């Protein structure tokens, strides 16, 4: 006889998934295997992460740093007393001020003209695109030293400069030597050369902005000039600022090449002094310290400018050095005194004051050995 089963019926001894045979315990998690797995979580020991490679690298760097400091302090040929004497020498200070003026003026000329060249390069006019491309090509190809000498000797080519109609009458003219002196030649050489590089930096920043931003602005009927000044450029600044500050720092150090014009900037003044007294190394160290100080100031300004333009890109702005110092001090006081962290400290800093985070904790009594 053949047994016939109907749908939904079940044979004796079988069990449909999801059902339970009377008398059998309900299914549960598998029993832990071994004593370690059976230990309650409250009795487990928290072990900090170990970083042997980090400690080895730290020790190696500390040894090298100690060797450098020892060499600087024990070698009398550094002549730190001479360095301290000339660090605030009046002529050195005037040279540092001349370097600041050169950097500021050349940066303004370079980035103002570079922005115009970048917009010309992105325009739909073939003439504007061609002129911008040719300018960048020429000024990036000619060495800066050669440009400085050409601008300084411009009076040989044009004894006087004039304004008027091309191939027509002149309405205004003036002596070239009276306009382009050493400072003028330095500004022209540094600024016009910087404009070629700034144009590419600004153009890259503008191209980094999503094209949908411009399309959305155009669909709202916003004029082209307002699109560029209020929508495109503020977003492009996030990409422009880091590279632009690098160019400004390079320009600050590049002002030392102006010594070929006998202009009294920092390096020229230092070279004149050590040419007279023979203290070459101390005067070079003096110049290096001033370049380091000026570069540090520019870097601080860069941090705050980047923080300003990051408002629309990050949810939380990075803390300023003063905020970081204040919050770290509050966390340190909290850890030493056991008091709660003040409410103005962000959670990321307040977490450092918690006791038992990534540290060994004592086992509870009765735990496994």
C-alpha positions, 0 to 999 in steps of 0.5 A: 500500500502506498502512503499518500500525504496531503500538503501540510501534513507531516509524518510521525517523527518529523518536525516542521521548521519553526515548530517545537516537539513537546518536551524539548527545551527551546533552542538557545545560544551555543554553550561557550567552550572553555573557561576563557569563553565562560568568563563574564565580560565584567571579569575580563581584563582590559589590555592596552594596545601595544605598539613596539614599532612606534616605541622603537621609532620614538627612541631612535628619533629621540637619540638623533634629536639629542645628538643634534642638540648636543652638536649645536650646544657644544660646537663653539664654531656656531658662535651663538653669541655673534648670532645673538648680537646681530639678530636684532641689528638695525641693518638686519631689521631693515633688511627683514622689513624690506623682505616683507615689503617685497613679498607683500607687494609681489604677492598682491601683484602676482595673485591679482594679475593671476586671477585675471589671467585665470578668468581669461583662460576660462573665457570663451574668447579665443583672443583672451585664451590665447593671450593668457596662455602665451603669458603663462608660457613665456613667464614660466619659461624664462628664469626669474634671475633673467627677468630681474636683470631684464626689468632692471635694464629696461631703460636701455630698451626704452629710455622713456615710457609713454601713454597714448594712441598706438602709432599715434600721438603720445599724451603722457610720458616719463623717464624710465629710470625715474619709475623703475628703480631697484625696488620697482624692478624687483616688484616687476620681476617677482610679481609678473613671474608669480602671476604666471604660477598664480594663474594656474593655481586659481584656474585649478581651484575654479575647475575643482568646483562642481559644475552643477553649482554654476548650472544651478546659479545660471538657472536662477538667473544670477549674473555671470560676475556674481556667480564667479565672485559669490559662488565659484571663488568662495568654494574654490578657495578651499583648493586655492589657499594651501597651494597659494600659501606655498607659493607665497612662502616660496616667494618670501625665500625667493626674494633673496635672489634680488641681491643681484640688483644690490637691493637691501633685502635680508640676504643682501644685508647679511652678505654685506655684513659678513663680507666686512667682518668675516663672520659668515656662518653666524650671519647666515644663521641670522638670516635663516632664523628670520626666514624661519620666523617670517615663514612661521607667521605666514603658516599661522595665517594660512591655518586661520584662512583655511579654517575660515573657508572650511565653514561650508565643508565640515560640520565642526571647525578644527580648533584653534591653537588657543582652544586646543591649549585651553581644552587640553589644560582642562582635561589635565586638571580633570584627570589630576583632581578627579573633577568632571570635565567642564561642559565647554570641552568637546567630547573628543577632548573630554574622553581623554579624562575618563579613567580606565580607557585603554588601561589595565583594570583590576580583576574582580574577586573570584575571577579565573586566574 
